[in-house]
Amino acid sequence: MLPLYFKDGIQIIQTIEKFNHQAYFVGGCVRDLLLDKTVGDIDIATSASPNQIMEIFPNVIPVGLEHGTVIVRYKKQSYEVTTFRLDGKYTDQRHPDSVKFIRNIDEDLKRRDFTINALAMNKNGEIIDLFSGQTDLQKKLIRAVGNAYTRFSEDPLRMIRALRFSSQLGFTIEERTFKKMQQAKHQIETIAVERITNEMTKLFAGKHVNLAISYLQSSGIDKYLPTFKKDSDLIHKLPKLQNPLTTFAEVITLFHVIKPEISITQWIKQWKCSNLTKQQATELTNAIKSFQHNGLNEMLVYQLSSSNFNGFINVIDNLYTDHNIIIDDLHAIKASLAIESMNDLAINGLDLMAIFPDYKKGRWIGNCLKTLEIEVVNNNIKNTKKDLKEWIKCNPPVVN
């Protein structure tokens, strides 16, 4: 009996079978089910062509027709449905130059990356396992399907995926597979940087991240990654991580603290990260610098977004093993702050101009408000109009 979250997927398979086609659950969802882990996306492989799937189901998104893949929307969920296929040569080292749709699941499984992902399961929970993937799951082993060098040459990202799986699952990489990774690693430079960033983000977020980092170091793959290839010792300067890094902004922050000479802007540009990641990394870095100089205080928490609290804890956990700060401390300080932003100050620019009518409007107003903001956050002044006016009269702004 399959778990309830496969229920709607079973109905999709049954619907496909009613039209005399084969269909199976494949890949990661089968692997995670056998590992008793939370199953994410549920993928289905079928003998039906994409056009036939579009005729069978009323709500289909044709995301990759040339490669036999469509998204079936069913009960407000998305299911990736891909036709059994044989792949041609991988000239671009990502997508096959040609795809031949076939009727046999066996041939389709042969093109998969690792044995633990080359598993299929029918609607009754019966497993098709051509490459001893279940045995490798029991052995906690990552092993390539067929010729490992060929698999990696088809798509070099598979080498980084192997590292990522070791981080997420705590699996060792089979010896021959690892040797072929070392031989093929130079091909990583042909991969789009965005794909590498995506995999490395998942790698650093894995529960067994230190295992993956040890493989990264011993394989020499880091020599072909952005930033790391320009600094041969950078990955080796990383301390043993006490806990995973859940975002790439945390990764950038940690390495920037370890080696400040490599700016955040360089990291962002070389890894082709988003502006959001840059913003998060900059904010985290400023918080870490503040912590290094002044410890945990009101101003640090005031300037740190609540969405970055976890990231801040993750980074300081990995930098300073002797601290005893927990995320509840950050929330407690946040809740105690007199203001949440400068807009919450009891006086504004117009009030300042009224207090100093002889001053011309200028930069002094913003500087004065910033000073008041700092004093209020640090609990040196009460956030009342009376107290702020008295303080500013005693500490008049300097106007050039």
N, C-alpha and C positions, 0 to 999 in steps of 0.2 A: 504493500500500500504506500503510494507516494504521498509526501506532505501536501497539505492543503494549497500551498502557494504554487504547486504545479497544476492545480485543478483546471484553471482556464487554459493553460498550455495544452493539457490533455484534450480539451475540447477542440482546440485548433488542429491537433494531430488527427483526431477522430474525423473532423470535417474534411481534412485533406484525403484521408483514407477512403471516405465515402465516394470520392471521385477516382478511386483506383490508383492512387499514388502512395508511395511510401513516405513516412515522416518519422523523425527521431529528435529527441533532445540531444544536443551535442555540446562538447567543449567544457567551458568553465562551470556551467550550472551542474553538469554531471559530476565533475571533479569535486566541487564544493559540497554537493549532496553526500558523496561517499566519505568526505572528510568531516561530515557533520558540522559544516560551517554555514554561515548565513549565505544564502544564494542571492546573487544580484540579478543581472539580466538573464533571462531565459531565452536561449537561442535554439532554433529548430532548423534541421537540414532535411531536405525533401527531394524526391525524384521529380516533382512537379516543376515546370519551368516558371520563371517569374510571371509570364503572361497568364499562365494557367492559375497561378495564385491570385492574380488580380481579377480573374474571372470568378474565382471561388468566393473571395471575401469582398464585402462592399467597401471597406475602408482600408486602403493600402497606399503606402507612400513609396514610390519607386526610387529609393536612395542610391542603388548601385546596380542597375539593370545589366550593365555590361559584365558584371562579375556575379550575376545571379542572385543579388540580394535585394529584398524589399522589406519594408516594415509593415507588419500587420497590426492594425489598431483593433483591440478587442477588449471590451469592457473597461475602457479608459486606460488600458495598459498597452505598451508597445512590445512587439515580439519580432526579432530579426529572423527572417525566414530566408534561407539560402539554398539554392539548388545544388545537388551533388555535382561536383565538377572535377575536371582534370586541368591543372594549370600548365600553361606553356612556359617559355623562358621569362625570367624576370630582368629585363634590360634596365629598368629604372630602379631595381632593387627595392621595390615595394609592391608593385602590382604586376601580375603576369601579363605578358604581351598579348596572350590569347587565352581564352577559356573555352573548354569543351564541356557542355552539360552531359551528364551521364545518368544511368539508372541505378548504379550500384553504390551503396554507402561505403563499401570496403575501399574502393579506389579513392573516394573522397577523403577518408580518414588518413590515407597514406601521405597526403599533402600537408598535414598538420605539423605544428612545430615540435611539441614535446609529447611524450607518451601519455602523460597525465592529462593532456588536453585532447588526445585522440580517442576519446571515449564517446560512445553513442548509447542512448537508452530509449527503449520503446515506451509506449504509454502504460505498459504493465510493470515497468521498473526493471525489465531485463536488459542487461548490459552487453554491448558489443565491444570487445576489447581485443584488438588484433595485435597489439604491441606490448602486452603485459603492463599496461598502464596501472591497473589495480595493484599489481605487485610492487610497482614503483611508488605508488601512494603509500603502501604499507612500509616500504623501505625508506620513505621520505627522500626520494631521489628524483632529480630533474635530469631526464635523458632525452636526447633528440630522437625524433622519428627518422629511421633510415640513416642516410649519410649526413652526419652533423654539419660537415663543411658545406655541403650542398644546401642544407636548410638555411644556414647562416648567410650564404652567398645570395640566396633568393631574396632574403630580407634581413640585412645586418641588424636591424632593430631587435631581432630575436635574441641576440646575445645579451642585450640590456634587459630584455624581458626575462631571461633566465636569472639574471641577478635580482630582478624585481620579485620573481617568484620565490627565490631563496629568502628574501627579506620578509615577504608576506607569510610564507608557509613554514619557514625554518628548515627547508629542505637543502640537502647537499647537492652539488652538481656532479653528475656521473663523470668519472675520470676522462674517458675518451671524448665526451661532449665538451669538457672544459679545455682539453688540449686543442680541439678544433676551434674553440672560441679564441684561444691565444693565437692560432694561425690565421684566423679570419678577421681579427680585431681591426686591422687597418681599414677595412671596408666601412667601418662605422662613420668615417668622415663623409661618406656619400649620402647619409641620412639627413632629411630635413631636421633642422635644429628643434623645431616645435615638437616633433615626435619624441626626440630624446628628452626634452624637458618634461613632457607628460609622463614618460616612464620613470625618470629619475625622481620626480615628485612622489610617485607611488612607492619607489624604492625607499626613500628616506622616511616615509610614513609607515613602513612595515614594522611589525612587532619584533622581527629578528634582523633589524637594520644593520647591526654590527657584523653579522655573518655576511651579508651582502657587501658591506664595505671591505671586509677582508678579501672577498673574491675580486672586488674592483681593484684593490691594491695588488694582489698577487697575479692577476691576469694581465695587468698593464693596460687595460681598457681605458683607464683615466687619461692616458696619454693622447687619446683621440677624442676627448670630450672638450667642449668649449671651456675656456678659462683654465682648466686643469692642464691642458696640453702645453700651456705657456709657462706653467710652474710645476715642475716635475715632483716637487716635495709637498705640494698643497694638500693632497688627499691624506698624506702620511702625518700631517700636522693635526689632523682631526682627532680629538680625544675619544675614548670609548664613550659612546652615547649612553646616557642614563635612561633616555626615553626617545621615542621617535619624534621626527619633525613633521608636523601635519600639513604644512604649506611650503611652497618653494620660497616664499618670503622669509620663512624661518631659516631655511637652508642658507640663503644669501646672507642673512644677518649673522649667523654663526660663523661662516667663513670670512665675512668682512671683519668681524671682531678679531678673528684669529690672524688675519692678514689685512690690515686697514689700507695697505697700498693699493689693493684692488678695490676700486670704488663701487658703490652700489650701481651707479650708472653703467659702468663696464659690465657688471654681471647681467643687468637687465638687457643691455644691447647684445651681448654675446649669446645669451640664452633665449633671446627674442621673447621676453616676458611682457605681460600686459602692464598698462599704466597702474592698474589696481595693485599688482604685485610690487611695483616700484614704490607706490605710496605706503603699502604695508611694511615693506622692508625698511624704508626710510624712518617710519614711525617707530618700528621695533628697535632699530639701531640707536635712535635718539634716546629711547627709554633705557636701553642697556648702558649707554654712556652716562646718563643721569644716575642710574643705579650704581655704577662704578665709582662715581664721585660723591654721591650724597645718600646712597642707600634708597630704600623704599620710602617715599614721602608723598605728600598731597600733590605737588606739582607734577611728579612723574605720572601719577594715576590720572590727573586732570588732562594731561596731554596725550594720554594713551586711550585709544578707542576700546570700548568694551569688547568688540569683536577681535581685538588683538591680545586680550588678557591671556588666553590659552597659549598663544604663540610666545608671549613674554616669559611665562612660566617654563615653557619647553626649552627656550634658549638659555635661561639662567640655570635651569636644572643641569644642562650639559656643560655649562661653563664653571659653575660654582657648586660643588657637591656639598659644601658645608652650610648652605643657607637653609632656612626653615620656612620660607615663604610659600603660602598656598594661595590658590585663586580666590578663596573666600576673603583673604586679606585685601585683595584688590577691590573686590565688590564692597567690602565694608568701608574702605576709604572713599570710594566713589560715592557711596550713599551719604557720607558725612560732609562732602564738599559743600561749601557755601553757595557756589555757582557751578553751572555746567558749561557755560560759555561766556564770552565777553558780553553778549547780549543780555545776560542776566544781571549785569551791574546796575546798581540803583541809580546811577547817573549816566548820562550820555554826552556826546559831543556838544550838543546845544547847551547843556548845563555848564560845561566847562567854559564855553564862550561867554556865558552870562556871568560866571565867576571872574573871568579875566577879560572884561570888555575892551581893554586897550590893546589886546593881542590880536593881530591879524590871523584870519583862518589859515591853517597850515599843518605841517607834519606834526607839530607839537601836540595836537589833539590826540592823534593815534598813539603817539609815544606815551602820553599821559594816561590814556585808558589802559594801555598795556601794563604800565607800572601799577595802576590801581588793581588790575586783574591779578597780578602776581601777589600783591600784598593781601588781597582778599582770599585767594586760594591758600596762601600760607598762614591764614588766620591771624594776620597782623592788624587787620582792620575789619570791623563789622560791615557787612554789605547793607548799610543804610545810607540814605541821601545825606543825612546830617553828619555821620561819621566820615563819609568820603569827602564831603565838602571841607570839613575841618582839617582833614589830613592834607588835602591838596593845597589849602591855603597856607599851611605850615611848610609845605614842600612844593613851592611853585615851580612850574615847568620852565625849563631853559629854552628860550626862543632865540634862534640865530638870525 
